[in-house]
Amino acid sequence: MPEISEIIDEIRDSSTVIIDLPLNGGKRKRLTCVFKRKESPEFQLVFPPNTLPLEDIDTDSTCRLSINQSNDPVTLIAKIDALEDDRILHLTGQEPIRPELLREYFRVSLRSKIVASYQPGPRETRSKPWTMTGETIDLSGGGVLALFPGKPENRRNIRLEIELPTQSEPVVCIAEVVRTYRMRKKKYQAAFHFTDIEQKTRDQIISCCLQEQRRQLREKIRVE
């Protein structure tokens, strides 16, 4: 698969983009905008007047973009770098998603044990290691939503260990926090996007999601 920079280089200037814009409080807003070139993998998105919720944009989160290019659509994950004014966002592409794999990123409800941990690097003198055990809420090949007793203290380079009902050992990957939301009783929902994951591990997660979806459909049919 081409690198993200190569993919962005092939996107035509002024292409129409649909973005799921991350907002504070874990919400998202779907907007239509226009793609403008910069030095790849960086680019700009230009929005119609008075459409950007300027005060509510979560600039620490990633977002998913769908770029319409006739018979060659592009879907990718990007990081928000800066808000230039009330109409322009600066972003950096992070991860492409092949159109034929989009169906594999559907989410299924799944309750299972998850352990999130962080180990600071040698230069991160102000950060401390931590570990939290929680429960998954839903899962996909691209990320996981989980419930924890506290809020993750770091956003990036989070090690996740996820127990799957289809595997004897937990699957392990590196992720970043997309958003957090405080629940009742001092618990937190945290949404993670997988940033460093082996293809075998992603395949195991996708296979688990498919099996769980089939199981839930069978249960629904029995009830009905």
C-alpha positions in Angstrom: 0.0 0.0 0.0 1.4 3.5 -0.8 2.7 5.7 1.9 0.4 8.4 3.3 2.4 11.2 1.6 2.1 9.5 -1.8 -1.7 9.2 -1.4 -2.1 12.8 -0.4 0.1 13.9 -3.3 -2.4 12.3 -5.6 -5.4 14.1 -4.2 -6.6 16.8 -6.6 -6.7 20.3 -5.3 -10.2 21.6 -4.5 -11.6 18.1 -4.1 -14.7 17.8 -1.9 -14.0 16.4 1.6 -16.4 15.0 4.3 -14.8 15.2 7.7 -16.0 13.8 11.1 -14.7 16.8 13.1 -13.8 15.9 16.8 -15.4 18.2 19.4 -14.8 18.7 23.1 -16.8 16.2 25.2 -16.3 13.3 22.8 -18.8 14.5 20.2 -18.2 14.7 16.5 -19.7 16.9 13.8 -19.8 15.9 10.1 -19.0 18.8 7.7 -18.3 19.2 4.1 -15.2 21.2 3.0 -12.6 21.6 0.3 -9.1 20.1 0.1 -6.1 22.4 -0.5 -2.5 21.3 -1.1 0.5 21.9 1.1 3.7 20.0 1.4 2.6 16.4 1.9 1.6 14.8 4.2 0.3 18.2 5.4 -2.7 19.8 3.8 -5.5 22.4 4.4 -9.3 22.1 4.6 -11.4 25.2 3.7 -14.9 25.4 5.1 -17.9 27.5 4.1 -18.4 30.6 6.2 -19.9 30.2 9.7 -19.8 26.4 9.7 -16.8 25.6 11.9 -17.6 25.3 15.7 -14.5 27.3 16.6 -14.7 27.1 20.4 -15.6 23.4 20.5 -12.9 21.8 18.2 -10.8 19.2 20.0 -7.4 19.9 18.4 -5.8 17.0 20.3 -7.8 14.4 18.5 -7.6 12.7 15.1 -10.4 12.7 12.5 -11.5 10.6 9.6 -11.8 12.2 6.1 -13.5 11.0 3.0 -12.2 12.7 -0.2 -14.5 12.5 -3.2 -12.6 11.9 -6.4 -15.1 10.5 -8.9 -14.2 6.8 -9.2 -11.1 7.0 -6.9 -12.3 8.0 -3.4 -9.8 8.3 -0.6 -10.4 7.7 3.1 -7.8 8.5 5.7 -7.0 9.4 9.3 -5.5 12.8 9.9 -4.3 14.9 12.9 -5.4 18.5 13.4 -2.4 20.8 13.6 -3.9 24.3 13.8 -6.9 26.5 13.2 -5.7 29.3 10.9 -8.9 31.3 11.0 -12.7 30.8 11.1 -12.6 28.8 7.8 -9.2 27.0 7.5 -7.9 24.0 9.3 -4.3 22.7 9.0 -3.9 18.9 9.2 -1.3 16.1 8.7 -2.3 12.8 7.2 -1.5 9.8 9.4 -3.0 6.6 8.1 -4.8 5.7 4.8 -7.7 3.3 4.8 -8.2 1.3 1.6 -11.7 1.5 0.3 -12.0 -2.3 0.1 -11.2 -2.5 3.8 -13.7 0.1 5.1 -16.2 -2.5 5.8 -13.7 -4.1 8.2 -13.7 -1.0 10.4 -17.3 -1.5 11.6 -17.8 -1.6 15.3 -19.5 -4.3 17.4 -20.5 -4.2 21.0 -18.1 -6.3 23.0 -17.5 -6.5 26.8 -14.1 -7.8 27.6 -11.1 -7.0 29.8 -8.6 -4.3 28.5 -5.4 -3.0 30.1 -4.0 0.4 29.1 -0.5 1.4 30.1 2.1 4.0 29.5 5.9 3.9 29.8 7.6 7.3 29.4 10.7 7.6 27.2 14.1 8.6 28.6 13.5 12.3 27.8 10.0 12.5 29.3 11.1 13.5 32.8 7.7 14.9 33.7 5.7 11.9 32.8 5.2 8.9 35.0 4.4 5.3 34.1 0.8 4.1 34.7 -1.5 1.2 34.2 -5.3 1.0 34.2 -7.6 -2.0 33.8 -11.0 -1.5 32.3 -13.7 -3.0 30.1 -14.3 -2.6 26.4 -17.6 -1.2 25.2 -17.2 -1.7 21.4 -14.4 -2.8 19.1 -13.3 -2.5 15.5 -10.2 -3.1 13.4 -9.3 0.5 13.8 -9.9 1.2 17.5 -11.7 0.5 20.7 -14.0 2.3 23.1 -13.5 1.3 26.7 -14.6 2.2 30.3 -11.9 2.9 32.9 -11.8 4.0 36.6 -9.8 7.1 35.7 -8.8 9.3 32.8 -5.7 8.3 30.8 -2.9 10.7 31.8 -1.3 10.6 28.3 -2.8 10.7 24.8 -0.2 9.0 22.7 1.9 5.8 22.7 -0.6 3.9 24.9 0.0 0.2 25.1 -3.3 -1.8 25.0 -3.8 -5.4 25.9 -7.3 -6.6 24.8 -8.8 -9.9 25.7 -10.7 -11.4 22.8 -13.2 -14.3 23.3 -11.6 -15.9 20.2 -8.0 -15.8 21.4 -6.3 -17.6 24.3 -3.9 -14.7 24.8 -4.6 -10.9 24.8 -3.8 -9.0 21.6 -1.4 -6.1 22.0 -1.0 -2.9 20.1 -0.1 0.8 20.5 -2.8 3.4 20.4 -3.6 7.1 20.9 -6.6 8.6 22.8 -9.1 10.1 20.4 -11.4 11.4 23.0 -12.5 10.9 26.7 -15.8 11.5 28.4 -16.4 11.6 32.1 -19.2 9.3 33.3 -21.0 8.9 36.6 -19.2 7.5 39.6 -15.9 9.0 38.5 -15.5 6.6 35.6 -14.3 7.6 32.1 -15.0 6.5 28.6 -11.9 6.5 26.4 -11.9 6.1 22.7 -8.6 4.8 21.2 -7.3 4.7 17.6 -4.7 2.0 16.9 -1.5 3.7 15.6 1.0 0.8 15.7 -0.6 -2.6 15.2 0.7 -5.8 13.4 -1.5 -6.9 10.5 -1.9 -10.3 12.2 -3.3 -8.6 15.3 -5.7 -6.4 13.3 -6.8 -9.5 11.4 -7.5 -11.3 14.8 -9.6 -8.3 16.0 -11.5 -8.1 12.7 -12.2 -11.8 12.8 -13.4 -11.5 16.4 -15.7 -8.6 15.4 -17.2 -10.7 12.6 -17.8 -13.7 14.8 -19.4 -11.5 17.5 -21.6 -9.8 15.0 -22.9 -13.2 13.7 -23.4 -14.3 17.3 -25.5 -11.2 18.2 -27.5 -11.6 15.0 -28.3 -15.2 16.0 -29.4 -14.1 19.5 -31.6 -11.4 18.0 -33.3 -13.9 15.7 -34.0 -16.3 18.6 -35.6 -13.5 20.6 -37.7 -12.4 17.7 
